[in-house]
Structure formats: C-alpha cells, structure tokens
Amino acid sequence: MRIRLRRTTCQKLKDQTLNQVLSNDEVEKPVEREVRRSKPLPVYKGYDLVETNENWLTTKNILVVLAHPDDPEFFLGGSIARWIKAGHHVRYVLLTRGDKGSNDPRLTAEQIAKIRIDEQRAAAEFLGVISVDFLGYEDGYLIPDLEMRKAVVRFIRKYRPQILVSCDPENLFPSQQYVNHPDHRAAGQVVVDAVFPAAGNQFFFPELLEEGYEPHEVEELWLSLTGKPDVRLDVTAHWNDKLQALKLHASQIGDPRAFEKRMLERAHSHQGKDFYVEEGFRRIIFRRISG
C-alpha cells in the first residue's frame, strides 16, 4: 500500500531534519546570491551618458575574458572605447595566443602566435586598455574544464572586476552565414562557470588562497556576440576607434581598404540616421540576498 503524507507533514519532517543537521554540525547558513536579468535599457548616444545607460554611478574595473587576439575589438571594440573614454578601467585576459590564425604554410604556429600577440598588444594600447594577459591554451582546442575554470577564477580574483565581460556560450549561429567558433563558445562557458559560484567562494580551488587570491564577487556579467541582447549600446561616436584598433590586427583583416568598406556596410540606418553603430549584450546583474 502506498501512503501519501500531507504536504504540511512532509515539510515538518524536512524542517526537523534540517534543524537537527544544523544543530549537530553547527553549519552556518551560506549567503545565497540571486541572478536577475536586467530590463532592456534605452539607447543613448555618446559616452557622456554612460552612467545613465549602463547605470554605473562609479568608476568600474572591467575584465574582458575571450578566446583569441582580436576578439575584444571585433565583438565589443566600440564599447571598450566608450567605457575607457568615460573613465572606466579595462583589462583583457585571452585564453589562447591565436596560433592557428593563418593558413600561410611559410609560418609556424609559434610565429603566428607572436604576430598575433604583438597585434593584440598594439590594439589594446591604442584603445587605452591597462593590460593584456595570454593564458596560452592551444588555439582551436579550448575545452571549459576544471583546470581552465580555475585559471579564469585566478584572474577574476587577481583583478577583482566589478564588471566581467565575455561572449554568449549559447550563441551557436550568430547569422545565417556563420557558425560560431567553438573556442568562442568555450570561452563564454568557462567564464559563466567561473563567475558563480567559484570566484566568490573560498572553498572552490582553496589552493588559490595559498597563492594570495581571496574570493571576489562580480557585480555584473556582460555577454557579447549574443543572439539575445537586452542591452544595446550606441557606439557610433567610437566607431572609428574600433576600426583603427581592428586595423592593427593586420594579419587578420586582409586589405585594409576593403575591410573598412565592409565595416561601413555594416553600419545601418537607424531612426532616420544615415550612420549608426551599436553593440548588443546579454546582461546579468548579480544581487546578494541577505539572511
């Protein structure tokens, strides 16, 4: 015979069991964190309204974690320029050195990596990025495993950003002509896995404590290259900064004049404007729950 307990009885049993465990083991109730999605924000032109648009009332430390050299400039170069000119501090952490970024048989993978590292450093310097770190994983073979997660957690704890930026791991088909690179998706996934709960919890990767990296909780996660944007930033005023930074990735863009023409074609008419450029993000705001 199957015996059904009333819901209140089941709940009492659960509460009694939980109270007994807490009483016996003196386990402190952990602080929970809730993830809430922001509402779509209005679009404003120019970085002078950055605080209204992003709702950042103070200077922010921003950490951009992506797969390859040139990913930051391609995915969100206008936003990076916008943020830096508004006074925020931006750093890059790139998982690979881009060592498969050429089909030229005259070049070795190590030579390609050196070219791409130099190009990335030049582009970052042009935009005003504070630092660029390369983790050295092999291009094309990124797997978001625990070892890589720990490496990302290390840099989150080291630089202690309020704003963490990567790309959307769920975006498999950015367009009808393009399949998203598996490294892009892997980078986004490892960042999502690292930011919560590992980065802010001392019991994840305790060896990082021995290295001097204390837990750190990020305020917001921004995912670029997304098919589900809920924030769109007007970066028209920073389009030329993005273009010039991308041109410094000479090994990746081909003929610079043809590249600029393609970039211009992507700028579209918007609300009567002849020239308009925006960058979209999926924004997650973390909120601590008391109690």
C-alpha positions as CSV (number, residue, x, y, z in Angstrom):
1,M,0.0,0.0,0.0
2,R,1.3,3.5,-0.9
3,I,1.0,6.0,1.9
4,R,0.7,9.7,1.0
5,L,1.7,12.2,3.5
6,R,0.1,15.6,3.5
7,R,2.4,18.4,2.3
8,T,2.5,20.1,5.7
9,T,3.6,16.8,7.3
10,C,6.4,16.4,4.7
11,Q,7.5,19.9,5.2
12,K,7.6,19.4,9.0
13,L,9.8,16.3,8.6
14,K,12.1,18.2,6.3
15,D,12.4,21.1,8.7
16,Q,13.0,18.8,11.6
17,T,15.8,17.0,9.7
18,L,17.4,20.3,8.6
19,N,17.3,21.7,12.2
20,Q,18.9,18.5,13.5
21,V,21.7,18.7,11.0
22,L,22.3,22.4,11.7
23,S,22.2,21.7,15.5
24,N,24.6,18.7,15.4
25,D,27.1,20.1,12.9
26,E,26.8,23.8,13.7
27,V,26.8,24.6,10.0
28,E,26.4,28.2,9.2
29,K,23.7,29.0,6.6
30,P,25.5,30.2,3.4
31,V,24.8,33.5,1.8
32,E,22.9,32.9,-1.4
33,R,23.2,35.0,-4.5
34,E,20.5,35.6,-6.9
35,V,20.9,36.2,-10.6
36,R,18.5,38.6,-12.1
37,R,18.3,39.8,-15.7
38,S,18.2,43.5,-16.3
39,K,15.3,45.1,-18.2
40,P,16.2,46.4,-21.7
41,L,17.8,49.8,-21.4
42,P,17.3,52.8,-23.7
43,V,19.9,53.7,-26.2
44,Y,21.8,56.9,-25.8
45,K,24.5,58.4,-28.0
46,G,27.9,59.1,-26.7
47,Y,29.9,58.1,-23.6
48,D,28.8,61.3,-21.8
49,L,25.7,59.4,-20.8
50,V,27.4,56.2,-20.0
51,E,26.3,56.2,-16.4
52,T,22.7,56.6,-17.3
53,N,22.9,53.9,-20.0
54,E,24.8,51.3,-18.0
55,N,23.6,52.6,-14.6
56,W,27.2,52.8,-13.4
57,L,27.4,55.6,-10.9
58,T,31.1,55.0,-10.1
59,T,34.2,54.1,-11.9
60,K,34.3,50.4,-12.8
61,N,37.1,47.8,-13.2
62,I,36.2,45.8,-16.3
63,L,37.7,42.5,-17.1
64,V,37.2,41.1,-20.7
65,V,37.9,37.4,-21.0
66,L,37.7,35.9,-24.5
67,A,39.3,33.3,-26.6
68,H,41.6,34.9,-29.2
69,P,43.6,38.0,-30.1
70,D,41.2,40.4,-32.0
71,D,38.0,39.0,-30.3
72,P,37.7,42.0,-27.9
73,E,37.9,44.5,-30.8
74,F,35.6,42.6,-33.1
75,F,33.0,41.8,-30.5
76,L,32.9,45.0,-28.5
77,G,35.6,47.4,-29.6
78,G,33.2,50.3,-29.7
79,S,32.0,49.6,-26.2
80,I,35.6,49.2,-24.9
81,A,36.4,52.6,-26.4
82,R,33.3,54.1,-24.9
83,W,34.0,52.7,-21.4
84,I,37.6,53.8,-21.3
85,K,36.8,57.3,-22.5
86,A,34.2,57.5,-19.8
87,G,37.0,56.8,-17.2
88,H,36.5,53.1,-16.6
89,H,39.5,50.7,-16.3
90,V,39.6,47.8,-18.8
91,R,41.9,44.7,-18.8
92,Y,42.0,41.7,-21.2
93,V,42.6,38.1,-20.4
94,L,42.8,35.9,-23.6
95,L,42.7,32.2,-23.4
96,T,44.8,31.5,-26.5
97,R,47.6,33.2,-28.4
98,G,45.7,32.7,-31.8
99,D,48.4,30.3,-33.1
100,K,46.0,28.9,-35.8
101,G,45.1,32.3,-37.1
102,S,46.7,31.8,-40.5
103,N,46.9,29.3,-43.3
104,D,50.2,30.6,-44.6
105,P,52.4,27.5,-44.9
106,R,55.6,29.6,-44.5
107,L,54.7,30.4,-40.9
108,T,55.0,28.1,-37.9
109,A,52.3,28.2,-35.1
110,E,54.8,29.9,-32.9
111,Q,55.5,32.6,-35.4
112,I,51.7,33.1,-35.9
113,A,51.3,33.4,-32.2
114,K,54.0,36.0,-31.9
115,I,52.4,38.1,-34.7
116,R,49.0,38.0,-33.1
117,I,50.2,38.8,-29.6
118,D,52.1,41.9,-30.9
119,E,49.0,42.9,-32.9
120,Q,46.7,42.5,-29.8
121,R,49.0,44.5,-27.6
122,A,49.1,47.3,-30.1
123,A,45.3,47.4,-30.5
124,A,44.8,47.3,-26.7
125,E,47.3,50.1,-26.2
126,F,45.6,52.2,-28.9
127,L,42.3,51.9,-27.0
128,G,43.8,52.5,-23.6
129,V,43.5,49.0,-22.2
130,I,45.5,48.7,-19.0
131,S,46.9,45.2,-19.5
132,V,46.6,42.0,-21.6
133,D,47.3,38.5,-20.3
134,F,47.5,35.4,-22.5
135,L,46.9,32.1,-20.8
136,G,48.5,30.1,-23.7
137,Y,45.9,27.4,-24.3
138,E,46.1,26.0,-27.8
139,D,44.0,27.8,-30.4
140,G,41.0,25.8,-31.6
141,Y,41.1,23.2,-28.8
142,L,39.5,25.1,-25.9
143,I,37.6,22.8,-23.5
144,P,35.9,24.5,-20.5
145,D,37.2,22.0,-17.9
146,L,38.0,22.5,-14.2
147,E,41.7,23.4,-14.9
148,M,40.7,26.2,-17.2
149,R,37.9,27.3,-14.8
150,K,40.5,27.6,-12.0
151,A,42.7,29.7,-14.3
152,V,39.9,32.1,-15.0
153,V,38.9,32.3,-11.3
154,R,42.5,33.2,-10.6
155,F,42.4,36.2,-12.8
156,I,38.9,37.3,-11.5
157,R,40.3,37.2,-8.0
158,K,43.6,38.9,-9.1
159,Y,42.0,41.9,-10.9
160,R,38.7,41.9,-8.8
161,P,36.5,43.5,-11.5
162,Q,33.0,44.8,-10.9
163,I,32.1,44.1,-14.5
164,L,33.1,40.8,-16.2
165,V,32.7,40.5,-20.0
166,S,32.8,37.5,-22.3
167,C,30.7,36.1,-25.1
168,D,27.4,34.2,-25.1
169,P,28.1,30.4,-24.9
170,E,24.6,29.7,-26.2
171,N,25.1,31.5,-29.5
172,L,25.7,28.7,-31.9
173,F,24.6,30.5,-35.1
174,P,25.3,34.3,-35.0
175,S,24.0,34.6,-38.5
176,Q,22.7,32.5,-41.4
177,Q,26.2,32.6,-42.9
178,Y,28.3,31.9,-39.8
179,V,28.8,29.1,-37.3
180,N,30.2,30.4,-34.1
181,H,33.8,29.3,-33.4
182,P,33.8,26.5,-30.7
183,D,36.5,28.5,-28.9
184,H,34.2,31.4,-28.6
185,R,31.5,29.3,-27.0
186,A,34.0,27.5,-24.8
187,A,35.4,30.8,-23.5
188,G,31.9,32.1,-22.7
189,Q,31.1,28.8,-20.9
190,V,34.2,28.8,-18.8
191,V,33.6,32.4,-17.7
192,V,30.0,31.7,-16.8
193,D,31.1,28.7,-14.8
194,A,33.9,30.6,-13.1
195,V,32.0,33.7,-12.1
196,F,29.5,31.8,-9.9
197,P,29.9,30.3,-7.5
198,A,33.7,29.6,-7.7
199,A,35.1,33.1,-7.9
200,G,33.4,34.3,-4.7
201,N,33.6,31.1,-2.6
202,Q,36.7,30.3,-0.6
203,F,36.0,26.5,-0.8
204,F,36.4,26.5,-4.5
205,F,40.1,26.0,-5.5
206,P,41.5,26.6,-2.0
207,E,45.0,26.5,-3.4
208,L,44.3,29.9,-4.8
209,L,44.1,31.2,-1.2
210,E,47.6,30.0,-0.7
211,E,48.6,32.0,-3.8
212,G,47.1,35.1,-2.2
213,Y,43.9,35.3,-4.3
214,E,41.0,36.0,-2.0
215,P,37.4,35.3,-3.2
216,H,35.8,38.0,-5.2
217,E,32.1,38.5,-6.3
218,V,31.5,40.2,-9.6
219,E,28.6,42.7,-9.8
220,E,27.6,42.2,-13.4
221,L,28.3,39.8,-16.3
222,W,28.1,41.1,-19.9
223,L,28.0,38.6,-22.7
224,S,28.9,39.9,-26.2
225,L,28.3,38.1,-29.5
226,T,24.8,37.2,-28.3
227,G,21.6,36.4,-30.2
228,K,19.6,37.6,-27.1
229,P,20.7,41.1,-26.4
230,D,18.9,43.0,-23.7
231,V,21.3,46.0,-23.8
232,R,22.3,47.8,-26.9
233,L,25.0,50.5,-26.7
234,D,25.2,53.2,-29.2
235,V,28.9,53.3,-30.2
236,T,28.6,55.5,-33.3
237,A,30.9,58.0,-31.7
238,H,33.5,55.3,-31.1
239,W,33.2,53.5,-34.5
240,N,36.5,55.0,-35.8
241,D,38.3,53.9,-32.6
242,K,37.1,50.4,-33.1
243,L,38.0,50.5,-36.8
244,Q,41.6,51.7,-36.2
245,A,42.1,49.2,-33.4
246,L,41.0,46.4,-35.8
247,K,43.3,47.6,-38.5
248,L,46.2,46.9,-36.1
249,H,45.3,43.2,-36.4
250,A,46.8,43.3,-39.9
251,S,47.3,39.6,-40.2
252,Q,43.5,39.0,-39.8
253,I,41.8,41.7,-41.9
254,G,43.3,41.4,-45.3
255,D,43.3,44.6,-47.4
256,P,42.6,47.4,-45.0
257,R,40.6,49.5,-47.5
258,A,38.3,46.5,-48.4
259,F,38.0,45.8,-44.7
260,E,37.0,49.4,-43.9
261,K,34.4,49.2,-46.7
262,R,32.9,46.0,-45.2
263,M,32.8,47.7,-41.8
264,L,31.0,50.7,-43.3
265,E,28.4,48.5,-44.9
266,R,27.5,47.0,-41.5
267,A,26.6,50.4,-40.1
268,H,22.9,50.8,-40.9
269,S,20.3,53.5,-41.0
270,H,18.5,53.8,-37.7
271,Q,15.7,56.1,-36.8
272,G,16.5,58.4,-39.6
273,K,20.2,58.4,-39.1
274,D,22.5,57.8,-42.0
275,F,25.2,56.2,-39.9
276,Y,24.6,54.3,-36.7
277,V,26.6,51.6,-34.9
278,E,25.5,49.7,-31.9
279,E,26.8,46.7,-29.9
280,G,24.5,44.3,-28.1
281,F,25.0,42.4,-24.9
282,R,23.2,39.9,-22.7
283,R,23.5,41.4,-19.2
284,I,23.3,39.6,-15.9
285,I,23.2,41.5,-12.7
286,F,24.2,39.6,-9.5
287,R,22.4,40.6,-6.3
288,R,23.3,39.3,-2.8
289,I,20.4,38.0,-0.8
290,S,20.6,38.7,2.9
291,G,19.8,36.1,5.5
